[in-house]
Amino acid sequence: MDKVNQVLKLFGHELKPAPIDRSKLIKGMRKANLYMERKLAGFLVEDENGYSFTNNQEYLQSGSKPVSLTLPLESEPYYSKTMIPVFDGLIPEGWLLDIAEKNWKLNERDRM
């Protein structure tokens, strides 16, 4: 999530950790809240099955823009075995990833 967040902040967006009810947490699951223009737009989840993105119901009803043209405003979640491409594309590569790893102590293999 840190890699994605650093890049999202450049464009005025950010992912924030979601409040977690530890009693309902699936082992190995991570969740991030995705904000667009300071509105909670949806939820990015990583679990043992891969990744999913779900639009926030209030965000859907507000008539706001989609997070991406590849993720239209729908109530059904989007699933992927690998990081959803629109978010994966925000992660730096090459020399920029090297700098990010050194300065922010990131794990190169961690897509969240």
N, C-alpha and C positions, 0 to 999 in steps of 0.2 A: 504494500500500500504506500510505503514511503516514496518509492520511485514514481509511481503514478501521481501522488499528491504533489510532489515537487513540480512536475510538468504541468499539472492542472492549474496550479497557482499562477503560473505564467499567463494563463488565459482567463484568470478570474474565477476559476472553479476550484473546488476542493472535495476530497473525501474525508469524512470524519468517522472515527470509530463509533459503531453503534453501541448503545447500552446493551449489555448482555445479561440475560437471566441464566446464571451458571447451571441451574437445575435442568434447563432445556438444551444446554450446549451439547452438540454432537462432538465426540472426540475428533480433534483436528479441524474443526470448522472455524472459519474466520469470516467476519462480516464487516462491511464498510458502508456508511451512508454516503450517498453521492448528492452534492448540492449543485444546482444551477441557478445563477443569479440570486444566491442566498435563500433559495427555496429547496426543501428536501425533495429531490427528484426521484430517487430510487435507492435500491439496495444491491450491492455487489457481494456475493457470497462465494466462498471457496469451501468445499467439503470433500469427502472421500470420492464423490462422483465427478468432480470437476468444478465448474464455475456456473453461476447463474446471475442474471440481472433481472430485477423486478421493479417496475415503475411504482412509485408511491401513489396510492389511490387519490389522495388529496391533490397531488400534482397533476394527475390525469384529468381531474375535474376542473382544474383551474384554467385550462386552455393554454398552458405554457408550451414552450418549444420542446421537442424531444431532445434527449441527451445527445443523440446522433441520428442522422438519417438512416443509418443501418439498424437502429433500435427504435422503431416507431412507437408512438404512445399506445400501448396495449396493456391490458390488465394481466395477461398471461406472462409468466417468466420466460426469459430466453436462457437456454442451456447450452453449454459447450464443455467438452472434455478438456480443452485447453483454455487459456485466458481469452475472453471475448475480444476479438480483433480490435475493436475501437479503443479498448483500454490498453491492450498489449502494445498498440502503436504509440502510446504515450511514453513508454519506457525508453530511456535513452539507450543508444548502442555505441559500440566502438570506444573511441577515446572519451566521449562524454560519459559513458557508463563507467569507465575507469575512474574518472574524476568523481562521479557521484558515489561510487563504492568507497573511495578513500575518504572523502569529506563527510559522508553521511553514514558510513559503516553499514552499507547495504550488502545483501547477499545476491550475487549475480543470478542465481537460480530461482530466487523467490519472485514470482510474478505478481504477487499481491502487494 
